[in-house]
Amino acid sequence: MKISTAFMKKNKHFFYLLLFVPLLLWFYACEKSMQPKYNMHCVLDNYIPFIKYFIIPYLLWFPYMGFAFLYLGLKDKKSYLKLLLFLISGMSISYIIFIAFPTGQDLRREIEGKDVFLSLVTFIRNIDPPTNVCPSIHVLNSIGVHTVIANSDNTSRRVKLFSLINMILICASTVFIKQHSILDVIAGIGIALVLSIMIYVLPNLYLSKNGIKHLKENNKSKMRRIFCLRQGDRFR
């Protein structure tokens, strides 16, 4: 007990995870109240096979999220806070879309046969109905986690590679076990791309622009000092 108390005092930023509580309640309210009006299905979905083994990376999404928060929270607080910003923003945008454009899908077919993988697929389908599917939260959050890890200066190459592989497999799993249409994946990628630009690209452009401006001002100042010194030497 003393160890856990001391840990939380030293790492108070972990309390920010409580911000996900109202988001989870918001999602639960959407699941209970929203009726699908738009069916997410395109021609490409018909060519994507059902592969039961992809239930494993789909379920790995949950420990992948937990790993990211714990790892970055301990190794890189700045990136941890960016991860919070990325996921909270992305989930909030997604829930607004769920309300404005209630979506569902009809890709799930009756499962024939019985084994561990199919049982897990059935379990997921029972707790996750085919509503509020676009954008895919699985895809959006996985890309968000990898984007932050990839941009962390305190993260090793092995961890970044591990994250990349997990992100790809999780995103692929959403369509291979028929939890999502490829349209949901594209929407998740699109929102993640916008957030990546807002969190990483634009701030870096602003800083580099200011840095160049500051450098030019310093160079001008140095040139003036050199010019004054040379003018002074002429009059000696």
Secondary structure, DSSP 8 states (H G I E B T S, - for coil): -HHHHHHHHHTGGGGGGGGHHHHHHHHHHHHHH----EE---GGGGGS---GGGHHHHHHHHHHHHHHHHHHHHH-HHHHHHHHHHHHHHHHHHHHHHHHS-EE--------S--HHHHHHHHHHHHS-SBS-SS-HHHHHHHHHHHHHHT-TTS-HHHHHHHHHHHHHHHHHHHHTTSS-HHHHHHHHHHHHHHHIIIIIHHHHHHHHHHHHHHHHHHHHHHHHHHHHHHHHHT-
